[in-house]
Amino acid sequence: MCPYCGEEISMILDLSVPRQVYIEDCEVCCNPIEISYSAEDDELTSFNIKRLE
């Protein structure tokens, strides 16, 4: 869910990478979102999205 407009959004995560932090624009309102996640054994272990301040 976008932290700006509250709309549900979709994204593809590469779980072969242990930790990722990147910025992606919301596909609805176009505001930048910081996405961070961790994965272990190709399973998602943590996920966070937040506004860029």
CHARMM-style PDB file with segment names, atoms N, HN, CA, C and O in Angstrom:
ATOM      1  N   MET     1       0.848  -1.175   0.000  1.00  0.00      PROA
ATOM      2  CA  MET     1       0.000   0.000   0.000  1.00  0.00      PROA
ATOM      3  C   MET     1       0.897   1.242   0.000  1.00  0.00      PROA
ATOM      4  O   MET     1       1.853   1.333   0.769  1.00  0.00      PROA
ATOM      5  N   CYS     2       0.576   2.171  -0.855  1.00  0.00      PROA
ATOM      6  HN  CYS     2      -0.201   2.098  -1.480  1.00  0.00      PROA
ATOM      7  CA  CYS     2       1.373   3.392  -0.968  1.00  0.00      PROA
ATOM      8  C   CYS     2       1.233   4.229   0.305  1.00  0.00      PROA
ATOM      9  O   CYS     2       0.117   4.465   0.767  1.00  0.00      PROA
ATOM     10  N   PRO     3       2.362   4.683   0.878  1.00  0.00      PROA
ATOM     11  CA  PRO     3       2.294   5.510   2.085  1.00  0.00      PROA
ATOM     12  C   PRO     3       1.809   6.937   1.818  1.00  0.00      PROA
ATOM     13  O   PRO     3       1.565   7.686   2.763  1.00  0.00      PROA
ATOM     14  N   TYR     4       1.667   7.319   0.559  1.00  0.00      PROA
ATOM     15  HN  TYR     4       1.865   6.710  -0.209  1.00  0.00      PROA
ATOM     16  CA  TYR     4       1.165   8.647   0.207  1.00  0.00      PROA
ATOM     17  C   TYR     4      -0.333   8.615  -0.076  1.00  0.00      PROA
ATOM     18  O   TYR     4      -1.108   9.308   0.583  1.00  0.00      PROA
ATOM     19  N   CYS     5      -0.739   7.810  -1.059  1.00  0.00      PROA
ATOM     20  HN  CYS     5      -0.109   7.247  -1.594  1.00  0.00      PROA
ATOM     21  CA  CYS     5      -2.135   7.834  -1.511  1.00  0.00      PROA
ATOM     22  C   CYS     5      -2.982   6.710  -0.926  1.00  0.00      PROA
ATOM     23  O   CYS     5      -4.207   6.743  -1.039  1.00  0.00      PROA
ATOM     24  N   GLY     6      -2.348   5.708  -0.298  1.00  0.00      PROA
ATOM     25  HN  GLY     6      -1.353   5.681  -0.206  1.00  0.00      PROA
ATOM     26  CA  GLY     6      -3.091   4.616   0.326  1.00  0.00      PROA
ATOM     27  C   GLY     6      -3.583   3.546  -0.632  1.00  0.00      PROA
ATOM     28  O   GLY     6      -4.256   2.603  -0.215  1.00  0.00      PROA
ATOM     29  N   GLU     7      -3.257   3.679  -1.910  1.00  0.00      PROA
ATOM     30  HN  GLU     7      -2.711   4.445  -2.249  1.00  0.00      PROA
ATOM     31  CA  GLU     7      -3.695   2.691  -2.896  1.00  0.00      PROA
ATOM     32  C   GLU     7      -2.808   1.445  -2.840  1.00  0.00      PROA
ATOM     33  O   GLU     7      -1.620   1.527  -2.526  1.00  0.00      PROA
ATOM     34  N   GLU     8      -3.398   0.304  -3.146  1.00  0.00      PROA
ATOM     35  HN  GLU     8      -4.363   0.237  -3.401  1.00  0.00      PROA
ATOM     36  CA  GLU     8      -2.644  -0.934  -3.231  1.00  0.00      PROA
ATOM     37  C   GLU     8      -1.790  -0.892  -4.495  1.00  0.00      PROA
ATOM     38  O   GLU     8      -2.276  -0.540  -5.570  1.00  0.00      PROA
ATOM     39  N   ILE     9      -0.518  -1.254  -4.358  1.00  0.00      PROA
ATOM     40  HN  ILE     9      -0.124  -1.540  -3.484  1.00  0.00      PROA
ATOM     41  CA  ILE     9       0.400  -1.250  -5.495  1.00  0.00      PROA
ATOM     42  C   ILE     9       1.064  -2.614  -5.602  1.00  0.00      PROA
ATOM     43  O   ILE     9       1.048  -3.396  -4.651  1.00  0.00      PROA
ATOM     44  N   SER    10       1.637  -2.894  -6.742  1.00  0.00      PROA
ATOM     45  HN  SER    10       1.650  -2.260  -7.515  1.00  0.00      PROA
ATOM     46  CA  SER    10       2.309  -4.175  -6.938  1.00  0.00      PROA
ATOM     47  C   SER    10       3.785  -3.938  -7.231  1.00  0.00      PROA
ATOM     48  O   SER    10       4.170  -2.892  -7.754  1.00  0.00      PROA
ATOM     49  N   MET    11       4.595  -4.921  -6.886  1.00  0.00      PROA
ATOM     50  HN  MET    11       4.282  -5.771  -6.461  1.00  0.00      PROA
ATOM     51  CA  MET    11       6.024  -4.851  -7.178  1.00  0.00      PROA
ATOM     52  C   MET    11       6.577  -6.260  -7.232  1.00  0.00      PROA
ATOM     53  O   MET    11       6.004  -7.190  -6.664  1.00  0.00      PROA
ATOM     54  N   ILE    12       7.684  -6.405  -7.914  1.00  0.00      PROA
ATOM     55  HN  ILE    12       8.148  -5.649  -8.376  1.00  0.00      PROA
ATOM     56  CA  ILE    12       8.357  -7.695  -8.014  1.00  0.00      PROA
ATOM     57  C   ILE    12       9.630  -7.611  -7.184  1.00  0.00      PROA
ATOM     58  O   ILE    12      10.437  -6.698  -7.362  1.00  0.00      PROA
ATOM     59  N   LEU    13       9.808  -8.567  -6.276  1.00  0.00      PROA
ATOM     60  HN  LEU    13       9.153  -9.309  -6.131  1.00  0.00      PROA
ATOM     61  CA  LEU    13      10.982  -8.605  -5.409  1.00  0.00      PROA
ATOM     62  C   LEU    13      11.892  -9.745  -5.833  1.00  0.00      PROA
ATOM     63  O   LEU    13      11.424 -10.843  -6.132  1.00  0.00      PROA
ATOM     64  N   ASP    14      13.184  -9.485  -5.858  1.00  0.00      PROA
ATOM     65  HN  ASP    14      13.564  -8.593  -5.614  1.00  0.00      PROA
ATOM     66  CA  ASP    14      14.177 -10.508  -6.178  1.00  0.00      PROA
ATOM     67  C   ASP    14      14.641 -11.130  -4.867  1.00  0.00      PROA
ATOM     68  O   ASP    14      15.496 -10.567  -4.184  1.00  0.00      PROA
ATOM     69  N   LEU    15      14.089 -12.281  -4.512  1.00  0.00      PROA
ATOM     70  HN  LEU    15      13.394 -12.738  -5.067  1.00  0.00      PROA
ATOM     71  CA  LEU    15      14.406 -12.914  -3.235  1.00  0.00      PROA
ATOM     72  C   LEU    15      15.739 -13.650  -3.245  1.00  0.00      PROA
ATOM     73  O   LEU    15      16.145 -14.198  -2.221  1.00  0.00      PROA
ATOM     74  N   SER    16      16.427 -13.672  -4.383  1.00  0.00      PROA
ATOM     75  HN  SER    16      16.097 -13.227  -5.215  1.00  0.00      PROA
ATOM     76  CA  SER    16      17.753 -14.288  -4.423  1.00  0.00      PROA
ATOM     77  C   SER    16      18.816 -13.350  -3.853  1.00  0.00      PROA
ATOM     78  O   SER    16      19.946 -13.768  -3.602  1.00  0.00      PROA
ATOM     79  N   VAL    17      18.454 -12.082  -3.648  1.00  0.00      PROA
ATOM     80  HN  VAL    17      17.536 -11.742  -3.852  1.00  0.00      PROA
ATOM     81  CA  VAL    17      19.360 -11.088  -3.070  1.00  0.00      PROA
ATOM     82  C   VAL    17      19.034 -10.982  -1.578  1.00  0.00      PROA
ATOM     83  O   VAL    17      17.877 -10.756  -1.226  1.00  0.00      PROA
ATOM     84  N   PRO    18      20.033 -11.140  -0.685  1.00  0.00      PROA
ATOM     85  CA  PRO    18      19.751 -11.158   0.752  1.00  0.00      PROA
ATOM     86  C   PRO    18      19.119  -9.881   1.307  1.00  0.00      PROA
ATOM     87  O   PRO    18      18.265  -9.948   2.191  1.00  0.00      PROA
ATOM     88  N   ARG    19      19.534  -8.714   0.794  1.00  0.00      PROA
ATOM     89  HN  ARG    19      20.228  -8.660   0.076  1.00  0.00      PROA
ATOM     90  CA  ARG    19      19.001  -7.451   1.328  1.00  0.00      PROA
ATOM     91  C   ARG    19      18.965  -6.424   0.212  1.00  0.00      PROA
ATOM     92  O   ARG    19      19.925  -6.278  -0.543  1.00  0.00      PROA
ATOM     93  N   GLN    20      17.847  -5.713   0.113  1.00  0.00      PROA
ATOM     94  HN  GLN    20      17.066  -5.832   0.727  1.00  0.00      PROA
ATOM     95  CA  GLN    20      17.695  -4.684  -0.917  1.00  0.00      PROA
ATOM     96  C   GLN    20      17.086  -3.436  -0.310  1.00  0.00      PROA
ATOM     97  O   GLN    20      16.209  -3.514   0.551  1.00  0.00      PROA
ATOM     98  N   VAL    21      17.554  -2.290  -0.762  1.00  0.00      PROA
ATOM     99  HN  VAL    21      18.266  -2.227  -1.461  1.00  0.00      PROA
ATOM    100  CA  VAL    21      16.941  -0.998  -0.457  1.00  0.00      PROA
ATOM    101  C   VAL    21      16.951  -0.218  -1.766  1.00  0.00      PROA
ATOM    102  O   VAL    21      18.004  -0.029  -2.375  1.00  0.00      PROA
ATOM    103  N   TYR    22      15.778   0.231  -2.194  1.00  0.00      PROA
ATOM    104  HN  TYR    22      14.923   0.077  -1.699  1.00  0.00      PROA
ATOM    105  CA  TYR    22      15.714   0.997  -3.435  1.00  0.00      PROA
ATOM    106  C   TYR    22      14.508   1.923  -3.419  1.00  0.00      PROA
ATOM    107  O   TYR    22      13.651   1.827  -2.541  1.00  0.00      PROA
ATOM    108  N   ILE    23      14.450   2.811  -4.387  1.00  0.00      PROA
ATOM    109  HN  ILE    23      15.147   2.889  -5.101  1.00  0.00      PROA
ATOM    110  CA  ILE    23      13.362   3.787  -4.499  1.00  0.00      PROA
ATOM    111  C   ILE    23      12.585   3.490  -5.773  1.00  0.00      PROA
ATOM    112  O   ILE    23      13.156   3.302  -6.847  1.00  0.00      PROA
ATOM    113  N   GLU    24      11.269   3.455  -5.621  1.00  0.00      PROA
ATOM    114  HN  GLU    24      10.805   3.608  -4.749  1.00  0.00      PROA
ATOM    115  CA  GLU    24      10.377   3.200  -6.758  1.00  0.00      PROA
ATOM    116  C   GLU    24       9.201   4.163  -6.652  1.00  0.00      PROA
ATOM    117  O   GLU    24       8.705   4.422  -5.556  1.00  0.00      PROA
ATOM    118  N   ASP    25       8.757   4.687  -7.778  1.00  0.00      PROA
ATOM    119  HN  ASP    25       9.160   4.476  -8.668  1.00  0.00      PROA
ATOM    120  CA  ASP    25       7.604   5.583  -7.767  1.00  0.00      PROA
ATOM    121  C   ASP    25       6.312   4.783  -7.667  1.00  0.00      PROA
ATOM    122  O   ASP    25       6.189   3.710  -8.258  1.00  0.00      PROA
ATOM    123  N   CYS    26       5.350   5.311  -6.916  1.00  0.00      PROA
ATOM    124  HN  CYS    26       5.449   6.182  -6.436  1.00  0.00      PROA
ATOM    125  CA  CYS    26       4.022   4.702  -6.829  1.00  0.00      PROA
ATOM    126  C   CYS    26       3.407   4.698  -8.224  1.00  0.00      PROA
ATOM    127  O   CYS    26       3.453   5.707  -8.928  1.00  0.00      PROA
ATOM    128  N   GLU    27       2.837   3.575  -8.621  1.00  0.00      PROA
ATOM    129  HN  GLU    27       2.800   2.755  -8.049  1.00  0.00      PROA
ATOM    130  CA  GLU    27       2.228   3.480  -9.955  1.00  0.00      PROA
ATOM    131  C   GLU    27       0.909   4.235 -10.048  1.00  0.00      PROA
ATOM    132  O   GLU    27       0.373   4.399 -11.144  1.00  0.00      PROA
ATOM    133  N   VAL    28       0.372   4.702  -8.912  1.00  0.00      PROA
ATOM    134  HN  VAL    28       0.807   4.569  -8.021  1.00  0.00      PROA
ATOM    135  CA  VAL    28      -0.892   5.444  -8.904  1.00  0.00      PROA
ATOM    136  C   VAL    28      -0.643   6.949  -8.810  1.00  0.00      PROA
ATOM    137  O   VAL    28      -1.103   7.706  -9.664  1.00  0.00      PROA
ATOM    138  N   CYS    29       0.094   7.394  -7.761  1.00  0.00      PROA
ATOM    139  HN  CYS    29       0.467   6.779  -7.067  1.00  0.00      PROA
ATOM    140  CA  CYS    29       0.275   8.833  -7.529  1.00  0.00      PROA
ATOM    141  C   CYS    29       1.654   9.353  -7.938  1.00  0.00      PROA
ATOM    142  O   CYS    29       1.892  10.560  -7.912  1.00  0.00      PROA
ATOM    143  N   CYS    30       2.557   8.457  -8.312  1.00  0.00      PROA
ATOM    144  HN  CYS    30       2.364   7.476  -8.332  1.00  0.00      PROA
ATOM    145  CA  CYS    30       3.905   8.790  -8.810  1.00  0.00      PROA
ATOM    146  C   CYS    30       4.849   9.373  -7.760  1.00  0.00      PROA
ATOM    147  O   CYS    30       5.906   9.887  -8.124  1.00  0.00      PROA
ATOM    148  N   ASN    31       4.510   9.314  -6.482  1.00  0.00      PROA
ATOM    149  HN  ASN    31       3.650   8.897  -6.187  1.00  0.00      PROA
ATOM    150  CA  ASN    31       5.426   9.767  -5.440  1.00  0.00      PROA
ATOM    151  C   ASN    31       6.481   8.695  -5.182  1.00  0.00      PROA
ATOM    152  O   ASN    31       6.204   7.507  -5.346  1.00  0.00      PROA
ATOM    153  N   PRO    32       7.702   9.103  -4.777  1.00  0.00      PROA
ATOM    154  CA  PRO    32       8.775   8.140  -4.541  1.00  0.00      PROA
ATOM    155  C   PRO    32       8.609   7.415  -3.204  1.00  0.00      PROA
ATOM    156  O   PRO    32       8.325   8.031  -2.178  1.00  0.00      PROA
ATOM    157  N   ILE    33       8.792   6.099  -3.240  1.00  0.00      PROA
ATOM    158  HN  ILE    33       9.023   5.598  -4.074  1.00  0.00      PROA
ATOM    159  CA  ILE    33       8.666   5.249  -2.054  1.00  0.00      PROA
ATOM    160  C   ILE    33       9.996   4.533  -1.852  1.00  0.00      PROA
ATOM    161  O   ILE    33      10.564   3.990  -2.800  1.00  0.00      PROA
ATOM    162  N   GLU    34      10.497   4.532  -0.605  1.00  0.00      PROA
ATOM    163  HN  GLU    34      10.036   4.973   0.165  1.00  0.00      PROA
ATOM    164  CA  GLU    34      11.684   3.737  -0.294  1.00  0.00      PROA
ATOM    165  C   GLU    34      11.221   2.346   0.107  1.00  0.00      PROA
ATOM    166  O   GLU    34      10.424   2.186   1.031  1.00  0.00      PROA
ATOM    167  N   ILE    35      11.723   1.357  -0.589  1.00  0.00      PROA
ATOM    168  HN  ILE    35      12.371   1.488  -1.340  1.00  0.00      PROA
ATOM    169  CA  ILE    35      11.364  -0.037  -0.345  1.00  0.00      PROA
ATOM    170  C   ILE    35      12.599  -0.743   0.184  1.00  0.00      PROA
ATOM    171  O   ILE    35      13.674  -0.651  -0.409  1.00  0.00      PROA
ATOM    172  N   SER    36      12.450  -1.443   1.292  1.00  0.00      PROA
ATOM    173  HN  SER    36      11.577  -1.518   1.773  1.00  0.00      PROA
ATOM    174  CA  SER    36      13.564  -2.226   1.821  1.00  0.00      PROA
ATOM    175  C   SER    36      13.036  -3.588   2.246  1.00  0.00      PROA
ATOM    176  O   SER    36      11.931  -3.713   2.773  1.00  0.00      PROA
ATOM    177  N   TYR    37      13.853  -4.601   2.002  1.00  0.00      PROA
ATOM    178  HN  TYR    37      14.751  -4.499   1.574  1.00  0.00      PROA
ATOM    179  CA  TYR    37      13.455  -5.945   2.413  1.00  0.00      PROA
ATOM    180  C   TYR    37      14.675  -6.830   2.575  1.00  0.00      PROA
ATOM    181  O   TYR    37      15.756  -6.543   2.061  1.00  0.00      PROA
ATOM    182  N   SER    38      14.466  -7.917   3.306  1.00  0.00      PROA
ATOM    183  HN  SER    38      13.588  -8.150   3.723  1.00  0.00      PROA
ATOM    184  CA  SER    38      15.491  -8.934   3.494  1.00  0.00      PROA
ATOM    185  C   SER    38      14.891 -10.279   3.112  1.00  0.00      PROA
ATOM    186  O   SER    38      13.691 -10.508   3.258  1.00  0.00      PROA
ATOM    187  N   ALA    39      15.754 -11.164   2.618  1.00  0.00      PROA
ATOM    188  HN  ALA    39      16.729 -10.978   2.499  1.00  0.00      PROA
ATOM    189  CA  ALA    39      15.315 -12.502   2.241  1.00  0.00      PROA
ATOM    190  C   ALA    39      16.371 -13.506   2.681  1.00  0.00      PROA
ATOM    191  O   ALA    39      17.565 -13.210   2.725  1.00  0.00      PROA
ATOM    192  N   GLU    40      15.893 -14.700   3.005  1.00  0.00      PROA
ATOM    193  HN  GLU    40      14.923 -14.940   2.970  1.00  0.00      PROA
ATOM    194  CA  GLU    40      16.789 -15.785   3.376  1.00  0.00      PROA
ATOM    195  C   GLU    40      16.238 -17.068   2.778  1.00  0.00      PROA
ATOM    196  O   GLU    40      15.050 -17.358   2.919  1.00  0.00      PROA
ATOM    197  N   ASP    41      17.084 -17.833   2.116  1.00  0.00      PROA
ATOM    198  HN  ASP    41      18.049 -17.598   2.001  1.00  0.00      PROA
ATOM    199  CA  ASP    41      16.661 -19.071   1.444  1.00  0.00      PROA
ATOM    200  C   ASP    41      15.471 -18.830   0.521  1.00  0.00      PROA
ATOM    201  O   ASP    41      14.529 -19.622   0.495  1.00  0.00      PROA
ATOM    202  N   ASP    42      15.518 -17.743  -0.229  1.00  0.00      PROA
ATOM    203  HN  ASP    42      16.284 -17.100  -0.207  1.00  0.00      PROA
ATOM    204  CA  ASP    42      14.468 -17.358  -1.181  1.00  0.00      PROA
ATOM    205  C   ASP    42      13.108 -17.125  -0.528  1.00  0.00      PROA
ATOM    206  O   ASP    42      12.074 -17.258  -1.182  1.00  0.00      PROA
ATOM    207  N   GLU    43      13.106 -16.776   0.767  1.00  0.00      PROA
ATOM    208  HN  GLU    43      13.946 -16.667   1.298  1.00  0.00      PROA
ATOM    209  CA  GLU    43      11.871 -16.424   1.471  1.00  0.00      PROA
ATOM    210  C   GLU    43      12.015 -15.030   2.061  1.00  0.00      PROA
ATOM    211  O   GLU    43      13.071 -14.677   2.585  1.00  0.00      PROA
ATOM    212  N   LEU    44      10.969 -14.254   1.976  1.00  0.00      PROA
ATOM    213  HN  LEU    44      10.111 -14.541   1.550  1.00  0.00      PROA
ATOM    214  CA  LEU    44      10.949 -12.892   2.504  1.00  0.00      PROA
ATOM    215  C   LEU    44      10.968 -12.939   4.029  1.00  0.00      PROA
ATOM    216  O   LEU    44      10.113 -13.583   4.637  1.00  0.00      PROA
ATOM    217  N   THR    45      11.943 -12.257   4.660  1.00  0.00      PROA
ATOM    218  HN  THR    45      12.637 -11.734   4.166  1.00  0.00      PROA
ATOM    219  CA  THR    45      12.031 -12.251   6.123  1.00  0.00      PROA
ATOM    220  C   THR    45      11.650 -10.904   6.725  1.00  0.00      PROA
ATOM    221  O   THR    45      11.241 -10.843   7.884  1.00  0.00      PROA
ATOM    222  N   SER    46      11.779  -9.822   5.953  1.00  0.00      PROA
ATOM    223  HN  SER    46      12.112  -9.872   5.011  1.00  0.00      PROA
ATOM    224  CA  SER    46      11.313  -8.509   6.412  1.00  0.00      PROA
ATOM    225  C   SER    46      10.993  -7.654   5.195  1.00  0.00      PROA
ATOM    226  O   SER    46      11.571  -7.830   4.122  1.00  0.00      PROA
ATOM    227  N   PHE    47      10.053  -6.716   5.385  1.00  0.00      PROA
ATOM    228  HN  PHE    47       9.584  -6.572   6.257  1.00  0.00      PROA
ATOM    229  CA  PHE    47       9.621  -5.855   4.289  1.00  0.00      PROA
ATOM    230  C   PHE    47       9.146  -4.543   4.877  1.00  0.00      PROA
ATOM    231  O   PHE    47       8.397  -4.533   5.854  1.00  0.00      PROA
ATOM    232  N   ASN    48       9.581  -3.419   4.282  1.00  0.00      PROA
ATOM    233  HN  ASN    48      10.189  -3.428   3.488  1.00  0.00      PROA
ATOM    234  CA  ASN    48       9.177  -2.108   4.769  1.00  0.00      PROA
ATOM    235  C   ASN    48       9.094  -1.131   3.597  1.00  0.00      PROA
ATOM    236  O   ASN    48       9.945  -1.133   2.707  1.00  0.00      PROA
ATOM    237  N   ILE    49       8.061  -0.305   3.616  1.00  0.00      PROA
ATOM    238  HN  ILE    49       7.370  -0.304   4.339  1.00  0.00      PROA
ATOM    239  CA  ILE    49       7.984   0.799   2.665  1.00  0.00      PROA
ATOM    240  C   ILE    49       7.756   2.075   3.457  1.00  0.00      PROA
ATOM    241  O   ILE    49       7.078   2.067   4.484  1.00  0.00      PROA
ATOM    242  N   LYS    50       8.331   3.175   2.972  1.00  0.00      PROA
ATOM    243  HN  LYS    50       8.883   3.181   2.138  1.00  0.00      PROA
ATOM    244  CA  LYS    50       8.133   4.447   3.667  1.00  0.00      PROA
ATOM    245  C   LYS    50       8.247   5.605   2.688  1.00  0.00      PROA
ATOM    246  O   LYS    50       8.803   5.483   1.597  1.00  0.00      PROA
ATOM    247  N   ARG    51       7.702   6.725   3.118  1.00  0.00      PROA
ATOM    248  HN  ARG    51       7.250   6.824   4.004  1.00  0.00      PROA
ATOM    249  CA  ARG    51       7.803   7.962   2.347  1.00  0.00      PROA
ATOM    250  C   ARG    51       9.237   8.451   2.352  1.00  0.00      PROA
ATOM    251  O   ARG    51       9.980   8.221   3.306  1.00  0.00      PROA
ATOM    252  N   LEU    52       9.618   9.120   1.292  1.00  0.00      PROA
ATOM    253  HN  LEU    52       9.015   9.307   0.517  1.00  0.00      PROA
ATOM    254  CA  LEU    52      10.897   9.820   1.291  1.00  0.00      PROA
ATOM    255  C   LEU    52      10.647  11.215   1.832  1.00  0.00      PROA
ATOM    256  O   LEU    52       9.795  11.939   1.317  1.00  0.00      PROA
ATOM    257  N   GLU    53      11.363  11.586   2.836  1.00  0.00      PROA
ATOM    258  HN  GLU    53      12.055  10.998   3.254  1.00  0.00      PROA
ATOM    259  CA  GLU    53      11.186  12.905   3.460  1.00  0.00      PROA
ATOM    260  C   GLU    53      12.221  13.861   2.923  1.00  0.00      PROA
ATOM    261  OT1 GLU    53      12.249  15.027   3.318  1.00  0.00      PROA
TER     262      GLU     53
END
